[in-house]
Amino acid sequence: SELGRPIEQIFSVLERKCVAAASLGQVHKAVLATTGETVCVKIQRPNIDDLVHMDLSTLKFVLQIINRLFDPSDFIDLMGLYREFRRTTYEEINYITELANAKRFKAMFAHDPTIYIPRVYEEYAARRVLVLEWIDGIKINDYSTLDALGINRLEVARRTVEAYFHQFFNEGFFHAAPHPGNISVK
């Protein structure tokens, strides 16, 4: 319903079992009906807006109590921190924002042939669904496979650090979830 048409019109195959899951959503492997391309379909969990709102309300309540019991203002603005966390959390549950971020990352690393950012299929993007190019790769923490293939883990680490330095110091914009599900070696 999020994409405004039946699933069969978009995907010839949509695997029911997710290949990855996180607190806000899950990822399914699929095949586009129009092109036969294998894609990654990121789907938000049902009622996530309500759960996020409830969690943020609870966090705000706890921070207000802390502010009443102690005065942390000399070293931290807890409510300012809460407002920033709330803002970024609501951005994270809008996959249109993630689409824009993915496009920005692709442009940021267009000059670097050692880093590949998956294509985002804008025509299949909505607030709660995002379709990206499927990338087969080795998780960055799959040391035995990296070693078996003769991939230099120190070089992988060096390139990862250089990519993050570029993000931090040159672009002022960085990927805030550098876990093994988001970084692969090919």
C-alpha positions, 0 to 999 in steps of 0.5 A: 500500500505504501507504494500505491500498487500491488506487490506483484506489479513491483516484484516478481519475487519478494522473499517472505523471510527477512535477511536482516532486521533492526529495531525500526525495520527489516530487509527482504531480498526481491526481484523487480518485475520490470527489469529482473534486477535483484534488490533489497527491500527495506520495510518499516515495522508496523506501528513504528511511529507509535512505538518511537513516540512512546519511547521518546516520551518515556525518555523525555520524562526520565530526563526531566526527572534527572534535571529536577533531582540534579543540575547537570547544566554545568556539563550537559544540556539534557533537554537539548540532547533529547531534542536533537535525538528526537529530531534524528530519530524522526528523520531515521523513520522517514525513508525518503530522508534515507533516500536523500542521504544515500544519493548524497553518499553516492555523490560524496564517493563518486571519485573513489573507485574503492567505495561503492554505494548501492543504487536507490530506486527512487520510483520505489521509495516511500516513507516506509519502504525503500528499494536499493540495489542488492549487493553481494559481499562479505561482512566486514567482520567475517574474518575467516572468509576475508582471510580465506580469500586473501583479503588484507584486513588491515587494508580494509580497516585503513580504507574504512578509516579513510572513508570516515575521515573524509566524511567527518573532515571534508564533508561534515556528513557521515554514516552513523551506523557503521555496523557489519550489516552496512559495510561489505567487502567485495 
